[in-house]
Amino acid sequence: MIPLSTRMRPDDLSGFVGQQHFMYKGSLLYNAIENGSFESAIFFGPSGSGKTTLARIVAKKLDAGFVEINASATGIKELKALIDRARDKFYGLQKESTFVYVDEIHRWNKLQQDTLLNALEEGILRFIGSTTENPYFSINNAILSRVRLIYEFRRLSDDDIMTLLLRTLNDSEKGFGALDVAYDEKALSALASISNGDARVALDALGFIIDNMDDDRKIDMKIVEEATQRKATFYDRREDKYDLYSALQKSIRGSDPDAAIHYLARLIEGGEDEMTIARRILVIASEDVGMAYPQAVSVVVSCVEAAKMVGLPEARINFAQAVILLASSPKSNSAAVAIDEALADLKSGRYDEVPDHLRDSHYSGAEKRGFGIGYKYPHDYGGYVEQQYLPDNLIDANYYRPTENGSESQFKKYLERIGKK
């Protein structure tokens, strides 16, 4: 039986949902697909965000021979055979490229990835590789240099998931439109939220519900919780979880561990994905505690790793430890302020050349260009020596302004002693 999430894949770009940061009518990628000028790309991002769906739309639009393989199940022998068939097609009577979609390409080793190189260079293959891993770390540079387009897929929003759920309920051809299924919109909203941006999870849960519920029932909160085995108690409105995250961060920032634990408990009881909770806590560690207690990041990372290992419900204790630690720590947002002000200067065009004495001098000809000359190695001067580091037009920039809170007071004293603050 074909899973509902597979059955509901759209056939063209008009039905594609999400990824509006690069996929919208008139975008370069949209036009490349429509015009048939699409070549090769790498899609990376979380599961259920549309990578495979878009790859199949591309292949159908280009009307190319389409081969879909999974790197975890395809070895180098099978890959070479595929390339041989594609070469025969390319140089034979058909004179056509073969479109290859490689799912989970990060699972291939260097030798397997390198096998693609010649075929890509010759144009024998048009290629999309998809991965949940960052391609800049998991895919060979040789592949990246030949596949210029790299698109980051983001988790679908609750609104995106709702669009897909409602489309499925109303689609008489591929969905359940002919059944006239009764549903509570709050329950659908809860299902969208619990799915954590994964369309596959949401649609397959909906399919499980409709295939197995009694004819006289409607989709309500109870049946959503039963199907997903997750509580949706506190997600009565789509915006609730954002309010809870806001309250959690503001309670930690305000040094109220009791309030912070309360909102953490509501997120957990509401069925929020544990890794989404983890990411927010990690951001808070640097944004609101920061330099006042730098070790907080390490402790929170350890708590998050422990939470990933044990999973919920035990992970609640790891998260609670991290939240209490952050709420009870001295606070400083100086790191967040510093990087945001530096980025603002860059966006406004306020930057200049790297001073010559700081430029890389580890290559032939650097000295002739004046690079590296006059640089003073601080360790030769006891750890600090005065010299210019900022570009000329930023010489008076003051991004980092340390507070007197917690450990940061010691950093402030050091910087004041050497005349940097």
C-alpha positions in Angstrom: 0.0 0.0 0.0 1.4 3.4 -1.0 1.8 5.7 2.0 -0.4 8.8 1.9 2.6 11.1 2.0 3.9 9.5 -1.2 0.4 9.5 -2.8 -0.1 13.2 -2.2 3.2 14.4 -3.7 2.3 17.2 -6.2 3.1 16.7 -9.9 4.1 20.3 -10.6 5.5 23.4 -9.0 2.0 24.9 -8.4 1.4 22.2 -5.8 4.7 22.5 -4.0 4.4 23.9 -0.5 7.1 25.6 1.6 10.7 26.8 1.1 9.5 30.2 0.1 13.0 31.6 0.7 14.1 30.1 -2.6 11.0 28.6 -4.3 8.4 31.1 -5.4 7.0 32.1 -8.7 9.7 34.1 -10.5 12.6 32.9 -8.4 15.7 31.7 -10.2 15.2 28.1 -9.3 11.5 28.2 -10.2 12.4 29.7 -13.6 15.3 27.3 -14.2 12.9 24.3 -13.6 10.1 25.9 -15.8 12.6 26.8 -18.6 14.3 23.4 -18.6 17.7 25.0 -17.8 18.1 23.3 -14.4 21.4 21.3 -14.3 22.4 19.9 -10.9 21.9 20.7 -7.3 22.2 19.6 -3.7 19.2 19.8 -1.4 19.9 19.6 2.3 17.6 19.9 5.3 15.4 17.9 7.7 13.2 14.9 6.7 9.8 15.7 5.3 10.7 19.2 4.1 10.1 18.5 0.4 13.6 17.4 -1.0 12.4 14.3 -2.8 9.2 15.9 -3.9 11.0 18.8 -5.6 13.5 16.4 -7.2 10.7 14.4 -8.8 9.0 17.6 -10.0 12.3 18.7 -11.6 12.7 15.3 -13.3 9.2 15.3 -14.7 9.4 18.9 -15.9 12.7 18.2 -17.7 11.2 15.0 -19.2 14.5 13.3 -18.6 15.2 9.7 -17.8 14.8 9.6 -14.0 16.7 7.2 -11.7 16.1 7.5 -8.0 18.6 5.7 -5.6 19.3 5.7 -1.9 23.0 5.9 -1.0 22.6 3.6 1.9 21.4 0.8 -0.4 23.5 1.4 -3.5 27.2 0.4 -3.6 29.9 1.4 -6.0 29.2 -1.6 -8.4 25.6 -0.5 -8.9 26.6 3.1 -9.3 29.2 2.3 -12.0 26.6 0.2 -13.8 24.1 3.1 -13.7 26.7 5.5 -15.1 27.6 3.1 -17.9 23.9 2.9 -19.0 23.7 6.7 -18.8 26.9 7.0 -20.9 25.4 4.7 -23.6 22.3 6.8 -23.6 24.2 10.1 -23.8 26.6 9.1 -26.6 24.1 6.8 -28.4 21.1 7.5 -30.6 19.1 9.2 -27.8 21.8 11.7 -26.9 20.1 12.5 -23.6 21.4 13.0 -20.1 20.1 10.8 -17.3 18.6 12.5 -14.3 19.8 10.9 -11.1 18.4 11.6 -7.6 20.7 10.3 -4.8 18.9 10.3 -1.5 21.1 10.4 1.7 24.2 11.0 -0.4 26.2 11.8 2.8 26.2 8.0 3.4 28.5 7.4 0.5 32.2 7.4 1.2 34.8 9.5 -0.7 35.4 6.9 -3.4 31.7 6.4 -4.1 31.1 10.2 -4.3 34.2 10.6 -6.6 32.7 8.0 -9.0 30.2 10.7 -10.0 32.8 13.3 -11.0 33.5 12.4 -14.6 29.9 11.8 -15.4 29.0 15.2 -14.1 31.8 16.9 -16.0 30.8 15.3 -19.3 27.1 16.1 -18.8 26.2 12.4 -18.8 24.3 12.9 -15.6 22.1 15.6 -14.2 22.2 15.2 -10.5 20.4 16.1 -7.3 21.9 14.8 -4.1 19.8 15.2 -0.9 21.0 15.0 2.6 20.0 15.8 6.1 23.6 16.6 6.9 25.4 19.9 6.1 26.9 19.3 2.7 30.0 21.4 3.4 31.0 18.8 5.9 29.5 15.6 4.5 30.1 15.9 0.7 33.5 16.1 -1.0 34.7 19.5 -2.2 35.2 18.0 -5.7 31.5 17.3 -5.9 30.5 20.7 -4.4 32.7 22.5 -7.0 30.8 20.8 -9.8 27.4 21.2 -8.3 27.2 24.9 -7.9 23.6 25.2 -6.5 23.1 24.2 -2.9 19.7 24.7 -1.4 18.9 24.6 2.3 15.4 23.2 3.0 13.8 24.4 6.3 11.2 22.6 8.4 7.8 23.4 7.1 5.8 25.9 9.1 2.6 24.9 10.9 0.7 26.9 8.2 2.4 24.8 5.5 1.5 21.6 7.2 -2.1 22.8 7.6 -2.2 23.6 3.9 -1.2 20.0 3.1 -3.6 18.4 5.6 -6.6 20.4 4.3 -5.6 19.7 0.6 -5.5 16.0 1.4 -8.9 16.1 3.1 -10.4 17.9 0.1 -8.7 16.1 -2.8 -11.1 13.6 -4.2 -8.6 12.0 -6.6 -5.5 11.3 -4.4 -6.8 12.2 -0.9 -10.0 11.8 1.1 -12.3 14.3 -0.5 -14.8 11.7 -1.5 -15.2 10.5 2.1 -16.4 13.9 3.5 -14.3 13.4 6.7 -15.5 15.5 9.7 -12.7 17.2 11.6 -12.0 19.7 14.3 -9.7 22.5 13.0 -8.0 22.7 16.4 -7.2 19.0 16.2 -5.7 19.5 12.7 -3.7 22.4 14.0 -2.4 20.2 16.8 -1.4 17.5 14.4 0.5 20.1 12.3 2.3 21.4 15.4 3.2 17.9 16.7 4.6 17.0 13.3 7.4 19.5 13.9 7.6 20.7 10.3 7.7 17.1 8.8 5.1 16.7 6.1 5.6 12.9 5.9 4.9 12.5 9.6 1.7 14.7 9.4 0.3 13.1 6.3 1.0 9.5 7.3 -0.5 10.2 10.7 -3.6 11.6 9.0 -3.8 8.5 6.7 -3.5 6.2 9.7 -6.3 8.1 11.5 -8.8 8.0 8.5 -8.0 4.4 7.6 -8.7 3.1 11.1 -11.3 5.4 12.8 -15.0 4.5 12.9 -17.2 5.9 10.2 -19.2 8.0 12.7 -16.2 9.6 14.3 -14.5 12.9 13.5 -10.9 13.9 13.8 -10.7 15.5 17.2 -7.9 16.2 19.7 -8.2 12.8 21.4 -7.8 10.8 18.2 -4.8 13.0 17.1 -3.1 12.3 20.5 -3.9 8.6 20.1 -2.4 8.5 16.6 0.7 10.4 17.4 1.1 9.2 21.0 1.8 12.8 21.8 -0.1 15.1 24.1 -1.6 18.2 22.5 -3.1 19.6 25.6 -1.8 23.1 25.5 -1.9 23.7 21.7 -5.4 25.1 21.5 -4.3 27.8 19.1 -1.5 27.6 16.5 0.4 30.5 18.1 0.5 28.9 21.6 3.9 27.3 21.3 5.5 30.5 20.2 4.0 32.2 23.3 5.4 29.4 25.4 8.9 29.7 23.9 8.8 33.5 24.4 7.8 33.1 28.0 10.4 30.4 28.6 13.2 32.7 27.3 12.0 35.8 29.1 11.7 33.9 32.3 15.3 32.6 32.0 16.5 36.0 31.1 14.6 37.4 34.1 16.3 34.8 36.4 13.1 33.2 37.5 13.8 29.4 37.5 10.3 28.5 38.7 8.5 30.3 35.8 11.1 28.9 33.4 10.4 25.3 34.6 6.6 25.9 34.3 6.9 26.9 30.6 9.3 24.1 29.9 6.8 21.6 31.4 4.0 23.1 29.2 6.1 22.6 26.1 6.9 19.0 27.0 3.4 18.2 28.0 2.2 19.9 24.8 4.2 17.4 22.7 6.8 19.8 21.4 9.7 18.1 19.7 12.6 17.7 22.1 15.2 18.9 19.6 13.3 22.1 19.0 13.3 22.7 22.8 17.1 21.9 22.8 17.9 24.4 20.1 16.1 27.2 21.9 17.9 26.4 25.2 21.3 26.4 23.4 20.6 29.8 21.9 19.6 31.2 25.3 22.8 30.0 26.8 24.8 32.3 24.5 22.3 35.1 23.9 21.3 35.8 27.5 23.9 34.2 29.8 26.9 34.5 27.4 30.1 35.9 28.8 28.7 36.2 32.3 29.1 32.4 32.7 30.8 31.1 29.5 30.8 27.5 30.8 27.0 27.5 30.6 27.1 26.6 26.9 29.2 23.5 27.6 26.9 22.4 30.4 23.8 22.9 28.3 25.4 21.1 25.4 26.0 18.1 27.7 22.4 18.2 28.9 21.1 18.3 25.3 23.4 15.4 24.3 22.1 13.4 27.3 18.5 14.2 26.4 19.1 12.9 22.8 20.6 9.7 24.2 17.8 8.9 26.7 14.8 10.5 24.9 11.6 11.6 26.6 10.2 11.2 29.2 13.6 10.9 30.9 15.0 13.8 28.9 12.7 16.1 30.8 15.2 16.0 33.7 18.2 16.9 31.4 16.2 19.9 30.0 15.1 20.9 33.5 18.8 21.0 34.7 19.8 23.1 31.7 16.8 25.6 32.2 17.4 25.9 36.0 21.1 26.5 35.4 20.5 29.2 32.8 17.8 30.9 34.9 20.0 30.9 38.0 23.1 32.2 36.2 24.3 35.8 35.9 23.3 37.4 32.7 25.0 39.2 29.8 23.9 39.8 26.2 27.2 41.4 25.2 28.1 38.6 22.7 24.7 38.9 20.9 25.0 42.7 20.8 28.6 42.5 19.5 27.9 40.2 16.6 24.6 42.0 15.6 26.3 45.4 15.6 29.2 44.1 13.5 26.8 42.5 11.0 24.8 45.8 10.9 28.0 47.6 9.9 28.7 45.1 7.1 25.2 45.4 5.7 25.5 49.2 5.7 28.8 49.0 3.8 31.1 49.9 6.7 34.1 47.7 6.2 37.6 48.0 4.7 40.6 45.9 3.6 42.3 43.7 6.1 45.5 45.6 7.3 48.5 44.4 5.3 50.4 43.1 8.4 47.5 40.8 9.3 47.2 39.3 5.8 48.3 35.7 5.0 52.0 35.6 4.3 52.5 31.8 4.0 53.0 31.7 0.3 55.5 32.7 -2.3 55.2 36.3 -3.3 53.3 37.5 -0.2 56.3 39.5 1.1 56.7 41.3 -2.3 53.1 42.5 -1.9 53.9 43.7 1.6 51.7 41.2 3.3 52.6 40.1 6.9 55.4 42.6 7.2 55.5 44.3 10.6 53.2 41.8 12.3 54.0 41.4 16.0 53.5 37.9 17.4 51.8 38.5 20.8 53.4 35.4 22.4 56.8 36.9 21.9 55.8 39.8 24.0 54.3 37.9 27.0 50.9 37.4 25.5 50.0 40.9 24.4 51.4 43.7 22.2 49.7 46.7 21.0 49.1 46.9 17.2 46.2 47.6 14.8 43.8 44.7 14.1 40.6 46.4 12.8 40.4 47.8 9.2 41.3 51.5 8.9 37.7 52.8 8.7 36.6 50.8 11.8 39.5 51.7 14.0 37.2 53.1 16.7 34.6 50.3 16.6 33.4 49.1 20.0 31.2 46.1 19.4 32.0 44.2 22.6 31.0 46.0 25.8 31.6 43.7 28.8 29.4 43.9 31.8 30.3 43.5 35.5 28.1 40.4 35.8 29.6 37.1 36.8 32.8 35.9 35.1 32.6 38.7 32.6 33.9 41.1 35.1 37.2 39.3 34.9 37.3 39.6 31.1 36.5 43.3 31.5 39.3 43.9 33.9 41.8 42.2 31.6 40.7 44.2 28.6 40.8 47.4 30.6 44.3 46.6 31.8 45.7 46.2 28.3 43.8 49.3 27.1 41.2 47.6 25.0 38.2 48.9 26.9 
